[in-house]
Amino acid sequence: MEALSPMHLLIILLIVVLLFGGKKIPEMMRGLGEGMRSFKEGMQGQPPAQSNPPPQNPPATPEKK
């Protein structure tokens, strides 16, 4: 199997731009970068940094009748 030539990569890039549009690509790359960063931190044994922590729900209290 041959390696990808620059022409092949250009065609692939053109198809990606046509499918997702120019505005979606930076968002996708940002998400990919965050995923890679989280994966690397997980491999090092560190908990992943969260930009938005999940909301804390108060403990449920039993209802009295």
C-alpha positions in Angstrom: 0.0 0.0 0.0 1.4 3.4 -1.0 1.8 6.3 1.4 -0.6 9.2 1.0 0.7 11.9 -1.4 0.1 15.6 -0.8 -2.5 15.5 -3.5 -4.4 12.8 -1.6 -4.3 14.8 1.6 -5.5 17.9 -0.3 -8.5 15.9 -1.6 -9.3 14.6 1.9 -9.1 18.1 3.3 -11.4 19.4 0.6 -14.0 16.7 1.3 -13.9 17.4 5.1 -14.4 21.2 4.5 -17.3 20.4 2.1 -19.0 18.0 4.6 -18.6 20.0 7.8 -18.2 23.6 6.7 -15.4 26.0 7.6 -17.1 27.1 10.9 -17.4 23.6 12.4 -13.9 22.5 11.8 -12.3 24.7 14.6 -14.9 23.4 17.0 -14.2 19.8 16.1 -10.4 20.4 16.4 -10.9 22.0 19.8 -12.9 19.0 21.0 -10.3 16.6 19.6 -7.6 18.5 21.5 -9.5 18.4 24.7 -10.1 14.7 24.3 -6.4 14.0 23.6 -5.4 16.1 26.6 -7.9 14.2 28.8 -6.6 10.9 27.5 -3.0 11.9 28.2 -3.9 13.0 31.8 -5.7 9.7 32.3 -2.7 7.7 31.2 -0.5 9.6 33.7 -2.9 8.8 36.5 -4.2 12.3 37.0 -7.9 13.0 37.0 -9.0 15.0 34.0 -9.5 18.7 34.5 -13.1 19.7 34.0 -14.0 23.2 32.9 -17.6 22.8 34.1 -18.0 20.6 37.2 -21.2 18.6 37.3 -24.0 20.2 39.5 -24.3 18.8 43.0 -27.7 17.4 43.9 -28.8 17.6 47.5 -29.4 14.2 49.2 -32.9 13.0 48.9 -34.9 13.1 52.2 -37.6 10.5 52.8 -41.2 11.8 52.8 -43.2 11.4 56.1 -46.9 10.7 55.8 
